[in-house]
Amino acid sequence: MIPADWTPAFVLPNIPLEAAIGCDIAVLAAAHNHRVAVLERTHSTLRRFLNRFADNFGQKLEPPF
C-alpha cells in the first residue's frame, strides 16, 4: 500500500533500476514498481509523462523516480 502522502518528486531517466531503493521517508522506484503502477492508474498525466521517455534511437525507457 502507498502512503496517502507519497508524492513523486523527480524522474531519473539516466539511471537503470531493477528494484526499489528506499527508507521510511524516500524511495527511488523503478517504473514497474507497484507504487508507480498505482500512481499511474490514479493520475493519467503522470502515466502520459512517464510514457514519453525514449533514448536517442526512439526506444522506450522506463525511468525510475
MOPAC internal coordinates of N, CA, C and O (Angstrom, degrees):
PM7 1SCF
backbone

  N    0.0000 0     0.00 0     0.00 0    0    0    0
  C    1.4435 1     0.00 0     0.00 0    1    0    0
  C    1.5224 1   110.21 1     0.00 0    2    1    0
  O    1.2310 1   120.21 1   -39.93 1    3    2    1
  N    1.3082 1   117.20 1   140.07 1    3    2    1
  C    1.4549 1   122.57 1   179.16 1    5    3    2
  C    1.5229 1   108.92 1   -91.12 1    6    5    3
  O    1.2310 1   120.36 1   -47.67 1    7    6    5
  N    1.3369 1   116.92 1   132.33 1    7    6    5
  C    1.4665 1   117.84 1   174.84 1    9    7    6
  C    1.5277 1   110.13 1   -59.04 1   10    9    7
  O    1.2310 1   120.18 1   -34.06 1   11   10    9
  N    1.3295 1   117.27 1   145.94 1   11   10    9
  C    1.4590 1   121.42 1  -178.11 1   13   11   10
  C    1.5157 1   112.48 1   -60.77 1   14   13   11
  O    1.2310 1   120.22 1   153.04 1   15   14   13
  N    1.3274 1   117.19 1   -26.96 1   15   14   13
  C    1.4574 1   120.27 1  -177.61 1   17   15   14
  C    1.5325 1   113.09 1   -97.50 1   18   17   15
  O    1.2310 1   119.62 1  -165.34 1   19   18   17
  N    1.3433 1   118.33 1    14.66 1   19   18   17
  C    1.4658 1   122.11 1   178.86 1   21   19   18
  C    1.5187 1   107.91 1   -74.04 1   22   21   19
  O    1.2310 1   119.87 1   -57.49 1   23   22   21
  N    1.3210 1   117.85 1   122.51 1   23   22   21
  C    1.4473 1   122.85 1  -174.86 1   25   23   22
  C    1.5206 1   110.71 1  -128.26 1   26   25   23
  O    1.2310 1   119.83 1   -54.01 1   27   26   25
  N    1.3428 1   117.94 1   125.99 1   27   26   25
  C    1.4602 1   119.13 1   174.55 1   29   27   26
  C    1.5203 1   109.34 1   -63.94 1   30   29   27
  O    1.2310 1   120.28 1   -44.61 1   31   30   29
  N    1.3425 1   117.07 1   135.39 1   31   30   29
  C    1.4583 1   120.38 1  -176.29 1   33   31   30
  C    1.5226 1   112.46 1  -112.18 1   34   33   31
  O    1.2310 1   119.90 1   141.68 1   35   34   33
  N    1.3305 1   117.79 1   -38.32 1   35   34   33
  C    1.4540 1   120.33 1  -178.57 1   37   35   34
  C    1.5126 1   110.47 1  -159.88 1   38   37   35
  O    1.2310 1   120.97 1   -16.74 1   39   38   37
  N    1.3217 1   115.74 1   163.26 1   39   38   37
  C    1.4620 1   122.85 1   179.48 1   41   39   38
  C    1.5290 1   107.82 1  -117.83 1   42   41   39
  O    1.2310 1   120.81 1   -41.05 1   43   42   41
  N    1.3192 1   116.05 1   138.95 1   43   42   41
  C    1.4661 1   121.56 1  -179.70 1   45   43   42
  C    1.5337 1   109.55 1  -120.40 1   46   45   43
  O    1.2310 1   119.61 1  -100.39 1   47   46   45
  N    1.3357 1   118.34 1    79.61 1   47   46   45
  C    1.4650 1   120.00 1  -174.72 1   49   47   46
  C    1.5208 1   114.45 1   -68.12 1   50   49   47
  O    1.2310 1   119.48 1   166.95 1   51   50   49
  N    1.3293 1   118.60 1   -13.05 1   51   50   49
  C    1.4619 1   120.80 1  -178.26 1   53   51   50
  C    1.5254 1   113.27 1   -94.99 1   54   53   51
  O    1.2310 1   119.80 1  -172.83 1   55   54   53
  N    1.3309 1   117.98 1     7.17 1   55   54   53
  C    1.4653 1   121.23 1  -179.77 1   57   55   54
  C    1.5251 1   109.90 1  -119.00 1   58   57   55
  O    1.2310 1   119.86 1   -71.76 1   59   58   57
  N    1.3383 1   117.86 1   108.24 1   59   58   57
  C    1.4693 1   118.54 1   175.49 1   61   59   58
  C    1.5324 1   109.56 1   -72.05 1   62   61   59
  O    1.2310 1   120.18 1   -45.27 1   63   62   61
  N    1.3136 1   117.26 1   134.73 1   63   62   61
  C    1.4522 1   121.53 1  -175.70 1   65   63   62
  C    1.5186 1   109.40 1  -139.51 1   66   65   63
  O    1.2310 1   120.37 1   -55.51 1   67   66   65
  N    1.3134 1   116.90 1   124.49 1   67   66   65
  C    1.4629 1   121.69 1   179.27 1   69   67   66
  C    1.5255 1   112.42 1   -91.47 1   70   69   67
  O    1.2310 1   120.75 1   142.79 1   71   70   69
  N    1.3219 1   116.17 1   -37.21 1   71   70   69
  C    1.4655 1   120.59 1  -177.24 1   73   71   70
  C    1.5246 1   109.33 1  -131.22 1   74   73   71
  O    1.2310 1   120.98 1   -21.92 1   75   74   73
  N    1.3176 1   115.72 1   158.08 1   75   74   73
  C    1.4634 1   120.79 1   179.78 1   77   75   74
  C    1.5258 1   110.53 1   -70.14 1   78   77   75
  O    1.2310 1   121.51 1   -33.71 1   79   78   77
  N    1.3257 1   114.72 1   146.29 1   79   78   77
  C    1.4577 1   122.61 1   174.70 1   81   79   78
  C    1.5154 1   105.62 1  -124.52 1   82   81   79
  O    1.2310 1   120.14 1   -56.07 1   83   82   81
  N    1.3233 1   117.33 1   123.93 1   83   82   81
  C    1.4535 1   116.24 1  -177.81 1   85   83   82
  C    1.5055 1   114.64 1  -171.59 1   86   85   83
  O    1.2310 1   122.14 1     3.61 1   87   86   85
  N    1.3170 1   113.51 1  -176.39 1   87   86   85
  C    1.4562 1   123.24 1   177.75 1   89   87   86
  C    1.5307 1   107.71 1  -143.98 1   90   89   87
  O    1.2310 1   119.82 1    17.53 1   91   90   89
  N    1.3090 1   117.94 1  -162.47 1   91   90   89
  C    1.4618 1   121.11 1  -176.70 1   93   91   90
  C    1.5248 1   113.72 1   -66.73 1   94   93   91
  O    1.2310 1   119.85 1   152.75 1   95   94   93
  N    1.3391 1   117.90 1   -27.25 1   95   94   93
  C    1.4639 1   119.20 1  -173.28 1   97   95   94
  C    1.5241 1   114.76 1  -111.81 1   98   97   95
  O    1.2310 1   119.59 1   169.06 1   99   98   97
  N    1.3306 1   118.39 1   -10.94 1   99   98   97
  C    1.4683 1   120.39 1  -178.35 1  101   99   98
  C    1.5297 1   109.98 1  -153.54 1  102  101   99
  O    1.2310 1   121.49 1   -24.78 1  103  102  101
  N    1.3302 1   114.76 1   155.22 1  103  102  101
  C    1.4604 1   119.81 1   177.74 1  105  103  102
  C    1.5254 1   109.08 1  -151.24 1  106  105  103
  O    1.2310 1   121.36 1   -37.53 1  107  106  105
  N    1.3255 1   115.01 1   142.47 1  107  106  105
  C    1.4613 1   121.54 1   167.09 1  109  107  106
  C    1.5133 1   104.07 1  -101.43 1  110  109  107
  O    1.2310 1   120.16 1   -65.08 1  111  110  109
  N    1.3166 1   117.31 1   114.92 1  111  110  109
  C    1.4572 1   121.09 1  -174.17 1  113  111  110
  C    1.5195 1   110.82 1  -117.17 1  114  113  111
  O    1.2310 1   120.82 1   -44.50 1  115  114  113
  N    1.3305 1   116.03 1   135.50 1  115  114  113
  C    1.4597 1   121.38 1   175.85 1  117  115  114
  C    1.5291 1   109.15 1   -68.39 1  118  117  115
  O    1.2310 1   120.58 1   -22.93 1  119  118  117
  N    1.3130 1   116.49 1   157.07 1  119  118  117
  C    1.4645 1   121.45 1  -177.72 1  121  119  118
  C    1.5302 1   112.21 1   -59.19 1  122  121  119
  O    1.2310 1   119.76 1   151.70 1  123  122  121
  N    1.3219 1   118.06 1   -28.30 1  123  122  121
  C    1.4626 1   120.70 1  -179.28 1  125  123  122
  C    1.5399 1   112.80 1   -89.29 1  126  125  123
  O    1.2310 1   119.85 1  -176.00 1  127  126  125
  N    1.3295 1   117.89 1     4.00 1  127  126  125
  C    1.4593 1   122.16 1   178.94 1  129  127  126
  C    1.5289 1   110.11 1   -66.94 1  130  129  127
  O    1.2310 1   120.20 1   -34.71 1  131  130  129
  N    1.3297 1   117.22 1   145.29 1  131  130  129
  C    1.4647 1   121.27 1  -178.01 1  133  131  130
  C    1.5233 1   112.65 1   -59.63 1  134  133  131
  O    1.2310 1   119.64 1   147.31 1  135  134  133
  N    1.3282 1   118.28 1   -32.69 1  135  134  133
  C    1.4704 1   120.68 1   178.82 1  137  135  134
  C    1.5281 1   110.91 1   -65.18 1  138  137  135
  O    1.2310 1   120.86 1   139.29 1  139  138  137
  N    1.3269 1   115.97 1   -40.71 1  139  138  137
  C    1.4615 1   120.80 1   179.00 1  141  139  138
  C    1.5258 1   109.56 1   -68.59 1  142  141  139
  O    1.2310 1   120.33 1   138.59 1  143  142  141
  N    1.3217 1   116.97 1   -41.41 1  143  142  141
  C    1.4681 1   120.91 1   179.79 1  145  143  142
  C    1.5254 1   111.33 1   -59.67 1  146  145  143
  O    1.2310 1   120.04 1   137.79 1  147  146  145
  N    1.3196 1   117.52 1   -42.21 1  147  146  145
  C    1.4648 1   121.05 1   178.54 1  149  147  146
  C    1.5194 1   110.46 1   -64.04 1  150  149  147
  O    1.2310 1   120.19 1   136.15 1  151  150  149
  N    1.3244 1   117.24 1   -43.85 1  151  150  149
  C    1.4654 1   120.31 1   179.11 1  153  151  150
  C    1.5226 1   111.53 1   -64.47 1  154  153  151
  O    1.2310 1   120.28 1   141.52 1  155  154  153
  N    1.3353 1   117.08 1   -38.48 1  155  154  153
  C    1.4732 1   120.63 1   178.60 1  157  155  154
  C    1.5283 1   111.28 1   -64.62 1  158  157  155
  O    1.2310 1   120.19 1   140.58 1  159  158  157
  N    1.3353 1   117.24 1   -39.42 1  159  158  157
  C    1.4621 1   120.06 1   177.97 1  161  159  158
  C    1.5228 1   110.95 1   -66.78 1  162  161  159
  O    1.2310 1   120.39 1   144.70 1  163  162  161
  N    1.3087 1   116.87 1   -35.30 1  163  162  161
  C    1.4527 1   121.92 1  -177.33 1  165  163  162
  C    1.5256 1   112.85 1   -79.38 1  166  165  163
  O    1.2310 1   120.46 1   145.19 1  167  166  165
  N    1.3300 1   116.72 1   -34.81 1  167  166  165
  C    1.4680 1   121.62 1  -173.90 1  169  167  166
  C    1.5287 1   110.11 1  -123.17 1  170  169  167
  O    1.2310 1   120.58 1   -80.30 1  171  170  169
  N    1.3146 1   116.50 1    99.70 1  171  170  169
  C    1.4692 1   120.70 1  -177.42 1  173  171  170
  C    1.5276 1   112.23 1   -63.60 1  174  173  171
  O    1.2310 1   119.69 1   149.52 1  175  174  173
  N    1.3150 1   118.21 1   -30.48 1  175  174  173
  C    1.4640 1   120.98 1   178.32 1  177  175  174
  C    1.5310 1   110.17 1   -64.71 1  178  177  175
  O    1.2310 1   119.99 1   138.22 1  179  178  177
  N    1.3144 1   117.62 1   -41.78 1  179  178  177
  C    1.4664 1   121.41 1   176.84 1  181  179  178
  C    1.5235 1   110.12 1   -63.02 1  182  181  179
  O    1.2310 1   120.19 1   136.81 1  183  182  181
  N    1.3199 1   117.25 1   -43.19 1  183  182  181
  C    1.4669 1   121.40 1   178.76 1  185  183  182
  C    1.5259 1   110.69 1   -59.67 1  186  185  183
  O    1.2310 1   119.98 1   133.22 1  187  186  185
  N    1.3245 1   117.65 1   -46.78 1  187  186  185
  C    1.4696 1   120.86 1   178.81 1  189  187  186
  C    1.5290 1   110.87 1   -63.13 1  190  189  187
  O    1.2310 1   120.08 1   139.02 1  191  190  189
  N    1.3310 1   117.46 1   -40.98 1  191  190  189
  C    1.4573 1   122.06 1   178.93 1  193  191  190
  C    1.5280 1   110.82 1   -60.21 1  194  193  191
  O    1.2310 1   120.22 1   130.48 1  195  194  193
  N    1.3255 1   117.19 1   -49.52 1  195  194  193
  C    1.4651 1   120.56 1  -177.59 1  197  195  194
  C    1.5241 1   112.18 1   -67.68 1  198  197  195
  O    1.2310 1   119.65 1   151.20 1  199  198  197
  N    1.3239 1   118.27 1   -28.80 1  199  198  197
  C    1.4646 1   121.27 1   179.78 1  201  199  198
  C    1.5162 1   113.02 1   -77.10 1  202  201  199
  O    1.2310 1   119.34 1   173.10 1  203  202  201
  N    1.3013 1   118.86 1    -6.90 1  203  202  201
  C    1.4658 1   122.08 1  -178.18 1  205  203  202
  C    1.5206 1   113.51 1   -88.94 1  206  205  203
  O    1.2310 1   119.02 1   173.46 1  207  206  205
  N    1.3226 1   119.48 1    -6.54 1  207  206  205
  C    1.4589 1   121.57 1  -177.92 1  209  207  206
  C    1.5228 1   110.93 1   -77.98 1  210  209  207
  O    1.2310 1   121.08 1   -47.21 1  211  210  209
  N    1.3414 1   115.54 1   132.79 1  211  210  209
  C    1.4665 1   121.88 1   178.29 1  213  211  210
  C    1.5234 1   108.45 1  -149.76 1  214  213  211
  O    1.2310 1   120.85 1   -21.46 1  215  214  213
  N    1.3256 1   115.98 1   158.54 1  215  214  213
  C    1.4625 1   119.76 1   176.14 1  217  215  214
  C    1.5275 1   109.88 1   -83.44 1  218  217  215
  O    1.2310 1   120.29 1     5.31 1  219  218  217
  N    1.3183 1   117.05 1  -174.69 1  219  218  217
  C    1.4676 1   121.77 1  -178.46 1  221  219  218
  C    1.5196 1   113.49 1   -64.29 1  222  221  219
  O    1.2310 1   120.24 1   163.66 1  223  222  221
  N    1.3165 1   117.14 1   -16.34 1  223  222  221
  C    1.4628 1   121.28 1  -178.91 1  225  223  222
  C    1.5221 1   112.23 1  -103.67 1  226  225  223
  O    1.2310 1   120.39 1  -173.61 1  227  226  225
  N    1.3370 1   116.87 1     6.39 1  227  226  225
  C    1.4522 1   120.58 1   177.85 1  229  227  226
  C    1.5201 1   114.71 1    87.36 1  230  229  227
  O    1.2310 1   120.26 1  -176.86 1  231  230  229
  N    1.3335 1   117.11 1     3.14 1  231  230  229
  C    1.4627 1   120.23 1   178.38 1  233  231  230
  C    1.5277 1   109.15 1   -74.65 1  234  233  231
  O    1.2310 1   120.44 1   -47.36 1  235  234  233
  N    1.3325 1   116.76 1   132.64 1  235  234  233
  C    1.4617 1   122.12 1  -178.31 1  237  235  234
  C    1.5365 1   110.64 1   -63.07 1  238  237  235
  O    1.2310 1   120.60 1   -43.92 1  239  238  237
  N    1.3256 1   116.46 1   136.08 1  239  238  237
  C    1.4609 1   122.71 1   174.38 1  241  239  238
  C    1.5195 1   108.74 1  -110.42 1  242  241  239
  O    1.2310 1   120.71 1   -31.26 1  243  242  241
  N    1.3207 1   116.25 1   148.74 1  243  242  241
  C    1.4614 1   121.65 1   174.23 1  245  243  242
  C    1.5171 1   106.72 1  -113.41 1  246  245  243
  O    1.2310 1   120.03 1   -89.53 1  247  246  245
  N    1.3319 1   117.54 1    90.47 1  247  246  245
  C    1.4658 1   119.83 1  -175.35 1  249  247  246
  C    1.5171 1   112.93 1   -74.97 1  250  249  247
  O    1.2310 1   120.53 1   -39.45 1  251  250  249
  N    1.3439 1   116.60 1   140.55 1  251  250  249
  C    1.4625 1   118.98 1   172.58 1  253  251  250
  C    1.5174 1   110.27 1   -77.68 1  254  253  251
  O    1.2310 1   121.06 1   -23.14 1  255  254  253
  N    1.3222 1   115.58 1   156.86 1  255  254  253
  C    1.4551 1   119.99 1   172.24 1  257  255  254
  C    1.5041 1   109.03 1  -152.13 1  258  257  255
  O    1.2310 1   120.10 1   180.00 1  259  258  257

